Amino acid sequence: MNNIYITLAVEDRLSEAVAKKILQQIDPRFHVIQCLCKGGQGYLKTNINAFNKAANSLPFFVLTDQDRGCPPNTISKWLKHKANRYLIFRIAVMEIESWILAHRDAFADFLSVSSTLIPGNTDTIKDPKQLLLSIASRSRLTRLKSDIIPVSGSTAQIGPDYNNRLSQFVKDHWNAFDAKTNSDSLNRTIKRIQQFKEHFK
């Protein structure tokens, strides 16, 4: 079977790690040829219609955080025209961290904390990043905790190695199919990609 060459457009490197892991676990034929990660959500919003135009012939996977509003409204506001057949445009509710937390047992093991600290439906978490930091602060793994949570008194919102540590967790331990049971937005994304790959039988 032929490989499926696809371009990613994401907010940050953590979202890149999650998007790549989802594609890999759904179908190993997916090969990311480039990742556009140049300025957070503003860059994606500015360029989404150019991505959509390119997706008339080239596969694109655009992934952003919800933050506010609802995903269908965001998609309709951003896109000037109907999504082309090779565009996958998905929104993590509320942030990519909610999808990471959704693999509850694996993430709890990673931090050496109880999985009961993580809600059963992670899409309902209003501030997933803040909850993740709060849970990480309870970890008994001193080095990991200091990498993820910001230094006391610092103006930084995250720890010095936050993205690298969580990206490594995603690569080594996170499973999209286990996580989707606790996140409807992730489940819908997986279904969309599974439908999308039918173009490439």
Secondary structure, DSSP 8 states (H G I E B T S, - for coil): ---EEEEEEESSHHHHHHHHHHHHHH-TTEEEEEEE-SSHHHHHHHHHHHHHHHTTTS-EEEEEE--SS-HHHHHHHH-SS---TTEEEEEESS-HHHHHHHSHHHHHHHHTS-GGGS-S-GGG-S-HHHHHHHHHTT-S-HHHHHHHS--TT-S-SS-TTHHHHHHHHHHHT--HHHHGGG-HHHHHHHHHHHHHGGGG-
